[in-house]
Amino acid sequence: MKRQTKLIALLAVLVLICLAAFLASRHEEQLEQIRNSDAVILEIPTDSLTALSWTGEDGTLSLHREDGSWAYDGDPAFPVDSEIVDGMAEQFESFGVAFEITDVTDTAQYGLDDPVCTITLTTADGTTTVQLGTFSTMDSQRYVSIGDGKVYLVSHDPFDEFDAVLSDLILQDKVPNFGTVTGLQADGDSALNITRQEDSPDTYCADDVFFLQQDGGVLPLDTSLVDSLTNTIRNLSLTDYASYNVSSEELDTFGLTSPERTFTVTYTPEEDAAEETFVLHVSRDPAKLQEAIDEAEEGEEPADVEGYVRVGDSQIVYNVNASTCATLLSAAPDTLRHKEVFPGAFDGVSQIDVTLEGSQFTFTAEPGEGDEEEDTVWHFNGAEVSVSSLESAIASLTATDFTAEQPTGKEEIALTLHQDNENFPEVSIALYRLDGASCVAVVDGAPFALVSRSAVVDLVEAVNALIL
């Protein structure tokens, strides 16, 4: 009896093994139905589409065509960028495949029982559904079904475009490529009125093209700093919208009813083109800003306050990070002017007069001799000297803070730089001790800035190295 039971058990195991082998052979047979293909399985002209929707892990997003443009079913006020949507759908004008699988009985192995994305394309002739499954493990191509009983592998993955949410479709405001900036104005605190002037007689720095118009004259600005500000505006990422159809109540919430700052950039997009204007409003949430102010008054570290920007009278308001917002709101004459006490080029200096401890010293330059252009040769008391350390020390005199206060301390050192410049033949620099950390720099008789006393000490040492 035990032997008979054992035989029955062995027979049952044999049947199971045979069944598994049969199923495996059927699976292999199914896999063998894959074949190369260059077939075009869909030809749907983009301009024939009347509706388009897709469903993924973020839900369903549905659009319809209205008067030649795309509109969002959920809110007709949402500004859809029709070019983006048309670009998504263009692949179905000639949708080709790389492999074709026939006699499909198990769609689960292709991820089509629970598609990653289901795309529905509607025309006047009907509706086509495209399901996107998983990737093939061998060649990383997407499995696709169009409901004809077959499964396809495609070289181009439609999910590259249809992994899109509503914010990806917004018709963004465009910040133009400014080309040549001819002016920059900003109202609010620290108002700016900047104009562009090439070869200006108001500066001895050849790189200066931007000038702050102010009472009593103009102030040369650091070109790189003005360029940095205009590039901050130019490179704004206008994608993260706070509202795409802003109401007057929302403008109040965003602080944009009366913006903290409004920039007006005038520019010519290309040579000989007419001048154009770009307007940008910047502000912060008044409630959050007040919270930060309160924290600062209580001695706490104030939180960074993110902001909002609006292009002209656009109905879209965008979020902007705290760092960018701070850069725009802090732009002022003192953040854009030259920090160097002497911003000129030393190759235009022909003589340096120094007053140190009541004594005067003069260094003179003359061009090198020979057929080829050589370095300028400097002399002191008839002997050839190198003034590279002196030039470096002068270049290192930079503002730690600007001031209009007359100095009251001792004069540490004074310089007069003679230049080959008919508008500025001389530049005088006097440095007065303020305290152990700072000196006051007076340029051409007017207080200019505080500079590090250590930089002044380096200047004195550079002079002493030449005269002693």
MARDREN-495655 format. One record per residue (C-alpha): x, z, y; residue in one letter. Coordinates in pm, whole numbers. Each point is the difference from the previous one (the first is absolute). Example, Ala and Ser with C-alpha at 12.3 -4.5 7.8 and 13.67 -1.06 7.14 Angstrom:
<rs>
+--------+--------+--------+---------+
!     px !     pz !     py ! residuo !
+--------+--------+--------+---------+
!   1230 !    780 !   -450 !       A !
!    137 !    -66 !    344 !       S !
+--------+--------+--------+---------+
</rs>
This chain:
<rs>
+--------+--------+--------+---------+
!     px !     pz !     py ! residuo !
+--------+--------+--------+---------+
!      0 !      0 !      0 !       M !
!    285 !     83 !    234 !       K !
!    162 !   -332 !    -80 !       R !
!   -320 !   -188 !     80 !       Q !
!    -31 !    183 !    332 !       T !
!    358 !    -87 !     87 !       K !
!    -60 !   -368 !    -78 !       L !
!   -308 !     -5 !    220 !       I !
!    199 !    158 !    284 !       A !
!    281 !   -252 !    -39 !       L !
!   -253 !   -283 !     -6 !       L !
!   -156 !    130 !    323 !       A !
!    344 !     14 !    166 !       V !
!     68 !   -357 !   -117 !       L !
!   -331 !   -117 !    149 !       V !
!     88 !    165 !    334 !       L !
!    343 !   -162 !     -2 !       I !
!   -151 !   -341 !    -72 !       C !
!   -259 !     49 !    274 !       L !
!    272 !     96 !    251 !       A !
!    205 !   -303 !   -101 !       A !
!   -306 !   -222 !     38 !       F !
!    -76 !    139 !    347 !       L !
!    365 !    -38 !    101 !       A !
!     -2 !   -361 !   -121 !       S !
!   -317 !    -64 !    200 !       R !
!    168 !    159 !    307 !       H !
!    302 !   -226 !    -48 !       E !
!   -233 !   -296 !    -39 !       E !
!   -170 !     96 !    327 !       Q !
!    334 !     33 !    178 !       L !
!     96 !   -346 !   -122 !       E !
!   -287 !   -147 !    203 !       Q !
!    208 !     39 !    318 !       I !
!    134 !   -334 !    119 !       R !
!    174 !   -133 !    305 !       N !
!   -229 !   -156 !    257 !       S !
!     24 !   -160 !    341 !       D !
!   -375 !    -22 !     41 !       A !
!   -170 !     55 !    333 !       V !
!   -298 !    221 !    -87 !       I !
!   -156 !     40 !    345 !       L !
!    -34 !   -234 !    295 !       E !
!   -199 !    176 !    270 !       I !
!     63 !   -128 !    356 !       P !
!     45 !    294 !    233 !       T !
!   -230 !   -145 !    264 !       D !
!   -278 !    -26 !   -261 !       S !
!    -12 !    377 !    -49 !       L !
!   -302 !    177 !    141 !       T !
!     86 !    346 !   -132 !       A !
!    296 !    180 !   -151 !       L !
!     26 !    344 !   -155 !       S !
!    235 !    195 !   -220 !       W !
!    -21 !    329 !   -187 !       T !
!    297 !    218 !    -82 !       G !
!     92 !    365 !    -19 !       E !
!    -86 !     38 !    372 !       D !
!   -355 !   -129 !    -55 !       G !
!   -163 !   -327 !    100 !       T !
!     72 !   -192 !    317 !       L !
!   -245 !   -280 !     85 !       S !
!     21 !   -271 !    265 !       L !
!   -217 !   -291 !    101 !       H !
!     63 !   -304 !    214 !       R !
!   -182 !     -3 !    331 !       E !
!     26 !   -286 !    251 !       D !
!    321 !   -117 !   -162 !       G !
!    164 !    343 !      2 !       S !
!      9 !    286 !   -247 !       W !
!   -202 !    317 !     60 !       A !
!      0 !    334 !   -178 !       Y !
!   -329 !     74 !   -177 !       D !
!     31 !    372 !     71 !       G !
!     25 !    -40 !    380 !       D !
!    -33 !   -329 !    191 !       P !
!    194 !    159 !    290 !       A !
!    316 !     29 !   -207 !       F !
!    250 !   -263 !    129 !       P !
!     97 !   -193 !   -313 !       V !
!    308 !   -223 !     17 !       D !
!   -140 !   -317 !   -154 !       S !
!    347 !   -148 !    -46 !       E !
!     94 !    290 !   -230 !       I !
!   -314 !    -42 !   -210 !       V !
!     39 !   -377 !    -23 !       D !
!    361 !     56 !   -104 !       G !
!   -116 !    228 !   -281 !       M !
!   -249 !   -254 !   -128 !       A !
!    219 !   -311 !     29 !       E !
!    160 !     57 !   -341 !       Q !
!   -333 !    -87 !   -165 !       F !
!     -2 !   -349 !    149 !       E !
!    231 !    -94 !   -286 !       S !
!     29 !    298 !   -230 !       F !
!    240 !    -89 !   -278 !       G !
!    109 !    191 !   -309 !       V !
!    316 !     30 !   -208 !       A !
!   -150 !     97 !   -339 !       F !
!   -341 !    -26 !   -161 !       E !
!   -142 !    231 !   -269 !       I !
!   -297 !   -125 !   -200 !       T !
!   -231 !    159 !   -258 !       D !
!     18 !    333 !    182 !       V !
!   -179 !    279 !   -184 !       T !
!    158 !    309 !    153 !       D !
!     28 !     -4 !    378 !       T !
!    113 !    362 !      8 !       A !
!    355 !    -93 !   -103 !       Q !
!     22 !   -206 !    320 !       Y !
!   -139 !    273 !    223 !       G !
!   -314 !   -204 !     64 !       L !
!   -244 !    258 !   -130 !       D !
!     86 !    202 !    312 !       D !
!    143 !   -254 !    247 !       P !
!    249 !     98 !    265 !       V !
!   -197 !   -215 !    241 !       C !
!   -311 !   -216 !    -18 !       T !
!    -23 !   -281 !    256 !       I !
!   -329 !   -173 !     75 !       T !
!      5 !   -334 !    181 !       L !
!   -331 !   -142 !    120 !       T !
!    -74 !   -353 !    115 !       T !
!   -322 !   -193 !     52 !       A !
!     35 !   -115 !   -362 !       D !
!     18 !    346 !   -154 !       G !
!    225 !    293 !    -75 !       T !
!    335 !     21 !   -181 !       T !
!    138 !    328 !   -128 !       T !
!    372 !     52 !    -56 !       V !
!    110 !    311 !   -191 !       Q !
!    358 !    123 !     14 !       L !
!    133 !    189 !   -300 !       G !
!    337 !    153 !    -80 !       T !
!    342 !   -164 !    -14 !       F !
!    148 !   -174 !   -299 !       S !
!    283 !    220 !   -129 !       T !
!    218 !   -301 !    -79 !       M !
!     -3 !   -192 !    326 !       D !
!   -179 !    233 !    248 !       S !
!   -274 !   -250 !     74 !       Q !
!   -354 !    108 !     75 !       R !
!   -283 !    -48 !   -253 !       Y !
!   -298 !   -168 !    166 !       V !
!   -354 !    -85 !   -108 !       S !
!   -249 !   -230 !    174 !       I !
!   -279 !     60 !   -250 !       G !
!     49 !   -313 !   -214 !       D !
!     92 !    191 !   -317 !       G !
!    373 !    -50 !     48 !       K !
!    275 !    217 !    141 !       V !
!    274 !   -147 !    216 !       Y !
!    342 !    104 !    114 !       L !
!     78 !    -95 !    359 !       V !
!    338 !    -27 !    171 !       S !
!   -138 !    105 !    338 !       H !
!   -180 !    333 !    -10 !       D !
!   -321 !     -8 !    211 !       P !
!     26 !    377 !     31 !       F !
!    294 !    -53 !    238 !       D !
!   -262 !    -99 !    257 !       E !
!   -310 !    180 !   -129 !       F !
!    157 !    344 !    -10 !       D !
!   -140 !     21 !    352 !       A !
!   -213 !    256 !    179 !       V !
!   -204 !    -43 !    314 !       L !
!    279 !    102 !    238 !       S !
!    213 !   -284 !   -137 !       D !
!   -254 !   -253 !    128 !       L !
!    -29 !    109 !    361 !       I !
!     46 !   -259 !    271 !       L !
!    276 !    189 !    174 !       Q !
!     88 !    -23 !    364 !       D !
!    326 !   -187 !     37 !       K !
!    297 !    119 !    197 !       V !
!    166 !   -321 !    120 !       P !
!    364 !    -86 !    -34 !       N !
!     84 !     70 !    361 !       F !
!    277 !   -255 !     26 !       G !
!    140 !     91 !    342 !       T !
!   -140 !    316 !    156 !       V !
!    -32 !    -50 !    374 !       T !
!   -162 !    330 !     90 !       G !
!   -120 !    332 !   -137 !       L !
!   -239 !    234 !    173 !       Q !
!   -128 !    335 !   -120 !       A !
!   -240 !    235 !    172 !       D !
!    -60 !    367 !    -68 !       G !
!    279 !    258 !     21 !       D !
!    340 !   -147 !     92 !       S !
!   -143 !   -332 !    113 !       A !
!    217 !   -307 !    -55 !       L !
!     20 !   -322 !    196 !       N !
!    277 !   -205 !   -158 !       I !
!     87 !   -357 !     92 !       T !
!    252 !   -242 !   -140 !       R !
!    269 !   -161 !    214 !       Q !
!    298 !   -195 !   -125 !       E !
!    332 !     23 !    190 !       D !
!   -133 !    269 !    230 !       S !
!    207 !    116 !    298 !       P !
!   -132 !    352 !    -64 !       D !
!    232 !     76 !   -291 !       T !
!    364 !    -43 !   -102 !       Y !
!    -84 !      9 !   -372 !       C !
!    -24 !   -359 !   -124 !       A !
!   -247 !     94 !   -276 !       D !
!   -257 !    143 !    241 !       D !
!   -315 !   -212 !     31 !       V !
!   -270 !    269 !     31 !       F !
!    -55 !    194 !    322 !       F !
!   -234 !    284 !     83 !       L !
!   -180 !    -62 !    326 !       Q !
!    -15 !    326 !    191 !       Q !
!    -37 !    126 !    353 !       D !
!    305 !    -92 !    197 !       G !
!    143 !   -257 !   -241 !       G !
!     62 !    -82 !   -361 !       V !
!    166 !    183 !   -288 !       L !
!    192 !   -200 !   -264 !       P !
!   -117 !     85 !   -350 !       L !
!    181 !    -12 !   -332 !       D !
!   -101 !   -331 !   -157 !       T !
!     30 !    133 !   -355 !       S !
!   -233 !    291 !     78 !       L !
!   -265 !   -224 !    159 !       V !
!     30 !   -240 !   -293 !       D !
!    -47 !    292 !   -238 !       S !
!   -320 !    102 !    180 !       L !
!   -145 !   -351 !     -1 !       T !
!     98 !    -36 !   -368 !       N !
!   -188 !    322 !    -77 !       T !
!   -309 !   -164 !    148 !       I !
!     74 !   -334 !   -169 !       R !
!     48 !    156 !   -344 !       N !
!   -312 !    217 !     -1 !       L !
!   -165 !     -3 !   -340 !       S !
!   -361 !    -80 !     87 !       L !
!   -143 !     46 !   -348 !       T !
!   -115 !    362 !    -28 !       D !
!   -320 !     -7 !    201 !       Y !
!   -176 !    315 !    120 !       A !
!   -309 !   -201 !     96 !       S !
!    -74 !   -370 !    -31 !       Y !
!   -300 !     10 !    233 !       N !
!     80 !    278 !    241 !       V !
!   -284 !    172 !    184 !       S !
!     20 !    174 !    336 !       S !
!    -24 !    334 !   -182 !       E !
!    294 !    -93 !   -221 !       E !
!    203 !   -107 !    303 !       L !
!    -46 !    353 !    134 !       D !
!    109 !    148 !   -333 !       T !
!    309 !   -221 !     -6 !       F !
!     85 !     82 !    361 !       G !
!    -32 !   -368 !     91 !       L !
!   -278 !     22 !    256 !       T !
!    280 !     89 !    240 !       S !
!    319 !    -85 !   -194 !       P !
!    311 !    209 !     45 !       E !
!    199 !   -319 !     46 !       R !
!    -77 !   -368 !     51 !       T !
!    283 !   -250 !    -37 !       F !
!    -17 !   -349 !    145 !       T !
!    265 !   -238 !   -127 !       V !
!     47 !   -333 !    175 !       T !
!    196 !   -261 !   -190 !       Y !
!     64 !   -368 !    -55 !       T !
!    -33 !    -84 !   -371 !       P !
!    243 !   -289 !     30 !       E !
!    212 !   -172 !    259 !       E !
!   -196 !   -160 !    285 !       D !
!   -327 !    144 !   -136 !       A !
!   -256 !    163 !    227 !       A !
!     23 !    376 !     36 !       E !
!   -236 !    201 !   -222 !       E !
!   -112 !    363 !     -6 !       T !
!    -45 !    256 !   -278 !       F !
!   -176 !    334 !     60 !       V !
!     31 !    306 !   -224 !       L !
!   -177 !    335 !     43 !       H !
!    153 !    311 !   -159 !       V !
!   -145 !    349 !    -35 !       S !
!    -42 !    302 !   -226 !       R !
!   -295 !    198 !   -127 !       D !
!    -66 !    244 !    289 !       P !
!   -104 !    281 !   -236 !       A !
!    315 !    -32 !   -216 !       K !
!    214 !    -32 !    310 !       L !
!   -146 !    323 !    141 !       Q !
!     72 !    174 !   -329 !       E !
!    364 !   -105 !     25 !       A !
!     19 !    122 !    360 !       I !
!   -149 !    334 !    -98 !       D !
!    249 !     38 !   -284 !       E !
!    290 !    -72 !    238 !       A !
!   -128 !    261 !    247 !       E !
!    -18 !    256 !   -279 !       E !
!    362 !    -67 !    -93 !       G !
!    -85 !   -185 !   -319 !       E !
!    150 !   -333 !    -97 !       E !
!   -262 !   -251 !    120 !       P !
!   -125 !   -249 !   -256 !       A !
!     76 !   -367 !     56 !       D !
!   -311 !   -171 !    130 !       V !
!    -79 !   -344 !   -131 !       E !
!   -152 !   -247 !    239 !       G !
!   -216 !   -306 !     40 !       Y !
!     58 !   -341 !    154 !       V !
!   -241 !   -264 !    118 !       R !
!     84 !   -356 !    100 !       V !
!   -173 !    -88 !    325 !       G !
!   -378 !     21 !    -43 !       D !
!     10 !    -44 !   -378 !       S !
!   -265 !    175 !   -206 !       Q !
!    268 !    112 !   -246 !       I !
!    192 !    324 !     46 !       V !
!    307 !     58 !   -215 !       Y !
!    175 !    314 !   -116 !       N !
!    364 !     29 !    105 !       V !
!    246 !    254 !   -137 !       N !
!    119 !    292 !    211 !       A !
!    354 !   -134 !     40 !       S !
!   -109 !   -339 !    135 !       T !
!   -262 !    164 !    218 !       C !
!    261 !    236 !    148 !       A !
!    234 !   -292 !     72 !       T !
!   -269 !   -186 !    193 !       L !
!   -128 !    301 !    190 !       L !
!    347 !    126 !     96 !       S !
!    123 !   -329 !    146 !       A !
!    114 !     80 !    354 !       A !
!    266 !   -102 !    253 !       P !
!    242 !    260 !   -134 !       D !
!    -46 !   -116 !   -361 !       T !
!     75 !   -362 !     94 !       L !
!    280 !     25 !    255 !       R !
!    371 !    -13 !    -74 !       H !
!    140 !    322 !   -142 !       K !
!    360 !   -108 !     66 !       E !
!    151 !    122 !    326 !       V !
!    178 !   -337 !     17 !       F !
!   -201 !   -265 !   -192 !       P !
!    218 !   -290 !    112 !       G !
!    267 !   -196 !   -187 !       A !
!    363 !    105 !     38 !       F !
!    123 !   -358 !    -12 !       D !
!   -138 !    -33 !    353 !       G !
!    193 !    305 !    131 !       V !
!    320 !    -81 !    187 !       S !
!    100 !    346 !    124 !       Q !
!    -79 !    364 !    -72 !       I !
!     67 !    267 !    263 !       D !
!      0 !    358 !   -126 !       V !
!    -17 !    325 !    196 !       T !
!    102 !    299 !   -209 !       L !
!     86 !    348 !    127 !       E !
!     43 !   -133 !    353 !       G !
!    240 !   -281 !   -103 !       S !
!    -76 !   -371 !    -12 !       Q !
!    115 !   -248 !   -263 !       F !
!    -53 !   -374 !    -19 !       T !
!     -4 !   -225 !   -304 !       F !
!      4 !   -374 !     63 !       T !
!    -74 !   -294 !   -228 !       A !
!    133 !   -351 !     -2 !       E !
!    -66 !   -289 !   -237 !       P !
!    247 !    -64 !   -278 !       G !
!    238 !   -293 !     35 !       E !
!     38 !   -305 !   -223 !       G !
!   -192 !   -309 !   -101 !       D !
!   -241 !    193 !   -222 !       E !
!   -236 !    267 !    129 !       E !
!    150 !    344 !    -56 !       E !
!   -114 !    359 !     48 !       D !
!      1 !    141 !    349 !       T !
!    319 !    191 !     81 !       V !
!    -38 !    335 !    179 !       W !
!    264 !    170 !    214 !       H !
!     56 !    346 !    140 !       F !
!    283 !     61 !    246 !       N !
!    149 !   -336 !    -93 !       G !
!      6 !     70 !   -375 !       A !
!   -220 !   -168 !   -257 !       E !
!   -253 !    239 !   -156 !       V !
!   -288 !    -12 !   -246 !       S !
!   -329 !    120 !    147 !       V !
!   -206 !    -34 !   -317 !       S !
!    -41 !    378 !    -31 !       S !
!    -98 !     21 !    366 !       L !
!   -259 !   -275 !    -43 !       E !
!   -140 !    172 !   -311 !       S !
!    -25 !    330 !    187 !       A !
!   -188 !   -166 !    288 !       I !
!   -234 !   -178 !   -244 !       A !
!    -72 !    334 !   -170 !       S !
!   -144 !    147 !    319 !       L !
!   -369 !    -12 !    -79 !       T !
!   -301 !    184 !    135 !       A !
!   -134 !    299 !   -188 !       T !
!   -263 !     33 !    270 !       D !
!    -68 !   -172 !    330 !       F !
!      6 !    193 !    325 !       T !
!    -46 !    -50 !    374 !       A !
!    148 !    341 !     88 !       E !
!    311 !      1 !    216 !       Q !
!    297 !    163 !   -175 !       P !
!    135 !    332 !    126 !       T !
!    287 !     57 !   -240 !       G !
!    364 !   -104 !      5 !       K !
!     92 !   -368 !    -21 !       E !
!    173 !    -49 !   -335 !       E !
!    103 !   -364 !     46 !       I !
!   -100 !   -306 !    202 !       A !
!     43 !   -370 !    -72 !       L !
!    -41 !   -322 !    193 !       T !
!    -28 !   -314 !   -212 !       L !
!     78 !   -324 !    186 !       H !
!   -191 !   -297 !   -143 !       Q !
!      5 !   -376 !     30 !       D !
!   -361 !      9 !    122 !       N !
!   -101 !    -98 !    351 !       E !
!   -315 !    215 !    -11 !       N !
!    174 !    307 !   -143 !       F !
!    371 !    -23 !     83 !       P !
!     40 !    373 !    -60 !       E !
!   -169 !    266 !   -212 !       V !
!     79 !    362 !     81 !       S !
!    -45 !    278 !   -254 !       I !
!     49 !    370 !     78 !       A !
!    -43 !    274 !   -257 !       L !
!    -77 !    359 !    105 !       Y !
!     -2 !    306 !   -220 !       R !
!   -345 !    151 !    -51 !       L !
!     74 !    254 !   -275 !       D !
!    202 !     28 !   -316 !       G !
!   -204 !   -268 !   -175 !       A !
!    -87 !   -255 !    268 !       S !
!    121 !   -187 !    303 !       C !
!   -197 !   -186 !    265 !       V !
!     82 !   -370 !     31 !       A !
!    -35 !   -148 !    349 !       V !
!      5 !   -380 !      7 !       V !
!     50 !   -186 !    329 !       D !
!    -80 !    319 !    189 !       G !
!   -328 !     78 !   -176 !       A !
!    -55 !    264 !   -271 !       P !
!    -52 !   -184 !   -328 !       F !
!      1 !    221 !   -307 !       A !
!    136 !    296 !   -189 !       L !
!    279 !    -90 !   -241 !       V !
!    176 !    200 !   -264 !       S !
!    293 !    195 !    144 !       R !
!    197 !    -72 !   -316 !       S !
!    -23 !   -372 !     84 !       A !
!    134 !     77 !    350 !       V !
!    287 !    201 !   -152 !       V !
!     81 !   -301 !   -223 !       D !
!      8 !   -218 !    313 !       L !
!    239 !    239 !    177 !       V !
!    225 !      8 !   -307 !       E !
!      1 !   -381 !    -19 !       A !
!    116 !    -18 !    363 !       V !
!    264 !    270 !    -53 !       N !
!    135 !   -189 !   -300 !       A !
!     69 !   -294 !    233 !       L !
!    141 !    179 !    302 !       I !
!    210 !    274 !   -157 !       L !
+--------+--------+--------+---------+
</rs>
